[in-house]
Amino acid sequence: MTGIESSAKPQGDRAMSKNMAPPQPHGEEPTHAEIAKRARAIWLCEGCPEGKAEEHWKEAIRQLKLEARG
């Protein structure tokens, strides 16, 4: 188990929207906390699969940067 995975039970689509970190101001890189929160939300929405932490982390960064661009 990695740092973004926990024993929490997945909560379906509600988990993704409830756990989404708000995008940061334009031009700033996402913070570690924002990335971790988003990566965990992705992990929960995918049913808490093992071995995908790096993929979820990269996807979280991609999503947050896209949102920051507006």
Secondary structure, DSSP 8 states (H G I E B T S, - for coil): --TT--S----THHHHHHH-----STT----HHHHHHHHHHHHHHTT--TT-HHHHHHHHHHHHHHHHH-
